[in-house]
Amino acid sequence: MTKPRLTFEEHTDLGLRLAAIRDELLHMHTQLANAYPRTGLEGVPGRKLNQAREAVDEARCELDHALFREHPRQGETTVYYPHPEDRLSLS
């Protein structure tokens, strides 16, 4: 049995949410990098946030590929990589 895949609208919603999460993780990583050493035990939280951001980036990349496979006529790179003025804010 084949799973239904995401609709274009679901991809669009997910893309905006993931971009906002990525931006927030980057902001938190930068905040910690400016407040604590980047190495040793004190640098662990910052490194973990950076790893989380990288994981979100990888998921966005794979979902972008899926979007173009599933919706080739509607697909746009701005779905998973929205312009700054179109991004959601988690703050």
DRENDO-411182 format. One record per residue: residue number from 0; residue in one letter; x, y, z of N, C-alpha, C in turn. Coordinates in Angstrom, 1 decimal. Layout:
BEGIN
 resi resn   n_c1   n_c2   n_c3  ca_c1  ca_c2  ca_c3   c_c1   c_c2   c_c3
  NUM    A      X      Y      Z      X      Y      Z      X      Y      Z
...
//
This chain:
BEGIN
 resi resn   n_c1   n_c2   n_c3  ca_c1  ca_c2  ca_c3   c_c1   c_c2   c_c3
    0    M    0.8   -1.2    0.0    0.0    0.0    0.0    0.9    1.2    0.0
    1    T    0.6    2.1   -0.9    1.4    3.4   -1.0    0.8    4.4   -0.1
    2    K    1.7    5.1    0.6    1.3    6.2    1.4    0.9    7.4    0.6
    3    P    0.1    8.3    1.1   -0.5    9.4    0.2    0.4   10.5   -0.2
    4    R    1.6   10.7    0.5    2.5   11.8    0.2    1.8   13.1    0.6
    5    L    2.6   14.2    0.7    2.1   15.5    1.1    1.5   16.2   -0.1
    6    T    0.4   17.0    0.2   -0.1   17.9   -0.8    0.8   19.0   -1.0
    7    F    0.7   19.8   -2.0    1.5   21.0   -2.2    1.3   21.9   -1.0
    8    E    0.1   22.1   -0.6   -0.2   23.0    0.5    0.5   22.5    1.8
    9    E    0.5   21.2    2.0    1.2   20.7    3.2    2.7   20.9    3.1
   10    H    3.3   20.8    1.9    4.7   21.1    1.7    4.9   22.6    2.0
   11    T    4.1   23.4    1.6    4.2   24.9    1.8    4.2   25.2    3.3
   12    D    3.3   24.6    4.0    3.2   24.9    5.4    4.4   24.3    6.2
   13    L    4.8   23.1    5.8    5.9   22.5    6.5    7.2   23.3    6.1
   14    G    7.3   23.7    4.9    8.5   24.5    4.5    8.7   25.8    5.4
   15    L    7.6   26.5    5.6    7.6   27.7    6.4    7.9   27.4    7.8
   16    R    7.4   26.4    8.4    7.6   26.0    9.8    9.1   25.6    9.9
   17    L    9.6   24.7    9.0   11.0   24.3    9.1   12.0   25.4    9.0
   18    A   11.7   26.4    8.1   12.6   27.5    7.9   12.6   28.4    9.2
   19    A   11.4   28.5    9.9   11.4   29.2   11.1   12.2   28.5   12.2
   20    I   12.0   27.2   12.3   12.8   26.4   13.3   14.3   26.5   13.0
   21    R   14.7   26.5   11.8   16.1   26.6   11.4   16.6   28.0   11.8
   22    D   15.9   29.0   11.6   16.3   30.4   11.9   16.4   30.5   13.5
   23    E   15.5   29.9   14.2   15.5   30.0   15.6   16.7   29.2   16.2
   24    L   17.0   28.0   15.6   18.2   27.2   16.1   19.5   28.0   15.8
   25    L   19.6   28.6   14.7   20.7   29.4   14.3   20.9   30.6   15.3
   26    H   19.8   31.3   15.6   19.9   32.4   16.6   20.3   31.9   18.0
   27    M   19.8   30.8   18.4   20.2   30.2   19.7   21.7   29.8   19.7
   28    H   22.1   29.2   18.6   23.5   28.7   18.5   24.4   29.9   18.6
   29    T   24.1   31.0   17.9   24.9   32.2   17.9   24.9   32.8   19.3
   30    Q   23.8   32.9   19.9   23.7   33.4   21.3   24.7   32.6   22.2
   31    L   24.6   31.3   22.1   25.5   30.5   23.0   27.0   30.7   22.6
   32    A   27.2   30.7   21.3   28.6   30.9   20.8   29.2   32.2   21.3
   33    N   28.4   33.2   21.5   28.9   34.5   22.0   29.0   34.6   23.5
   34    A   28.4   33.6   24.2   28.4   33.6   25.6   29.2   32.6   26.3
   35    Y   29.5   31.5   25.6   30.3   30.4   26.2   31.4   29.9   25.2
   36    P   32.4   29.2   25.8   33.4   28.7   24.9   32.8   27.7   23.9
   37    R   33.4   27.5   22.8   32.9   26.6   21.8   33.4   25.2   21.9
   38    T   34.4   25.0   22.8   35.0   23.7   23.0   34.7   23.3   24.4
   39    G   35.1   22.0   24.7   34.9   21.5   26.1   33.4   21.3   26.4
   40    L   33.2   21.0   27.7   31.8   20.7   28.2   30.9   21.9   28.0
   41    E   31.5   23.1   28.2   30.6   24.3   28.0   30.1   24.6   26.6
   42    G   30.9   24.0   25.6   30.5   24.1   24.2   29.5   23.1   23.7
   43    V   29.2   22.1   24.6   28.3   21.0   24.1   26.9   21.5   23.7
   44    P   26.2   22.4   24.5   24.9   22.8   24.1   24.9   23.5   22.7
   45    G   25.9   24.4   22.5   26.0   25.1   21.2   26.2   24.1   20.1
   46    R   27.1   23.1   20.3   27.3   22.1   19.2   26.1   21.3   19.0
   47    K   25.3   21.0   20.0   24.1   20.2   19.8   23.0   21.0   19.0
   48    L   23.0   22.3   19.3   22.0   23.2   18.6   22.5   23.3   17.1
   49    N   23.8   23.3   16.9   24.3   23.4   15.5   24.0   22.1   14.8
   50    Q   24.1   20.9   15.5   23.8   19.7   14.9   22.3   19.6   14.5
   51    A   21.4   20.1   15.4   20.0   20.1   15.2   19.7   21.0   13.9
   52    R   20.4   22.1   13.8   20.2   23.0   12.6   20.6   22.3   11.4
   53    E   21.7   21.6   11.4   22.2   20.8   10.3   21.2   19.7    9.9
   54    A   20.6   19.1   10.9   19.6   18.0   10.6   18.3   18.6   10.0
   55    V   17.9   19.8   10.4   16.8   20.5    9.8   17.1   20.8    8.4
   56    D   18.3   21.3    8.1   18.7   21.7    6.8   18.7   20.4    5.9
   57    E   19.2   19.3    6.4   19.1   18.1    5.6   17.7   17.6    5.3
   58    A   16.8   17.7    6.3   15.4   17.4    6.0   14.8   18.3    5.0
   59    R   15.1   19.6    5.1   14.5   20.6    4.1   15.0   20.2    2.7
   60    C   16.3   19.9    2.6   16.8   19.5    1.3   16.1   18.3    0.7
   61    E   15.9   17.3    1.5   15.3   16.1    1.0   13.8   16.3    0.7
   62    L   13.2   17.1    1.5   11.7   17.5    1.3   11.6   18.3    0.0
   63    D   12.6   19.2   -0.2   12.6   20.0   -1.5   12.6   19.1   -2.7
   64    H   13.5   18.0   -2.6   13.6   17.1   -3.7   12.2   16.3   -3.9
   65    A   11.6   15.9   -2.8   10.3   15.3   -2.8    9.2   16.1   -3.4
   66    L    9.3   17.4   -3.1    8.3   18.4   -3.6    8.3   18.4   -5.1
   67    F    9.6   18.5   -5.7    9.7   18.5   -7.1    9.3   17.2   -7.8
   68    R    9.6   16.1   -7.1    9.1   14.8   -7.7    7.6   14.7   -7.7
   69    E    7.0   15.1   -6.6    5.6   14.9   -6.4    4.7   16.0   -7.1
   70    H    5.2   17.2   -7.2    4.5   18.3   -7.7    5.4   19.1   -8.7
   71    P    5.8   18.5   -9.8    6.8   19.2  -10.6    6.3   20.5  -11.2
   72    R    5.0   20.7  -11.5    4.5   21.9  -12.1    4.4   23.0  -11.0
   73    Q    4.1   22.7   -9.8    4.0   23.7   -8.7    5.2   24.0   -8.0
   74    G    6.2   23.1   -8.0    7.4   23.1   -7.2    8.2   24.4   -7.4
   75    E    8.6   25.0   -6.3    9.4   26.2   -6.3   10.4   26.1   -5.2
   76    T   11.6   26.5   -5.4   12.6   26.4   -4.3   12.2   27.3   -3.1
   77    T   11.4   28.3   -3.2   11.0   29.1   -2.1   10.0   28.4   -1.2
   78    V    9.5   27.2   -1.5    8.7   26.5   -0.6    9.5   26.1    0.7
   79    Y   10.6   25.5    0.5   11.5   25.1    1.6   12.6   26.1    2.0
   80    Y   12.8   27.1    1.1   13.8   28.1    1.3   13.1   29.5    1.0
   81    P   12.1   29.8    1.9   11.4   31.1    1.7   12.3   32.3    1.8
   82    H   11.9   33.3    1.1   12.6   34.6    1.2   12.4   35.1    2.7
   83    P   13.4   35.9    3.2   13.3   36.4    4.6   12.0   37.0    4.9
   84    E   11.5   37.8    4.0   10.3   38.6    4.4    9.0   37.6    4.4
   85    D    9.1   36.4    3.9    8.0   35.5    3.9    8.1   34.5    5.0
   86    R    9.2   34.5    5.8    9.4   33.5    6.9    8.5   33.8    8.1
   87    L    8.2   32.7    8.8    7.5   32.8   10.1    8.5   33.1   11.1
   88    S    8.0   33.7   12.2    8.9   34.0   13.4    8.4   33.2   14.6
   89    L    9.3   32.4   15.2    8.9   31.7   16.4    8.9   32.5   17.7
   90    S    9.5   33.7   17.6    9.6   34.5   18.8    8.4   35.3   19.1
//
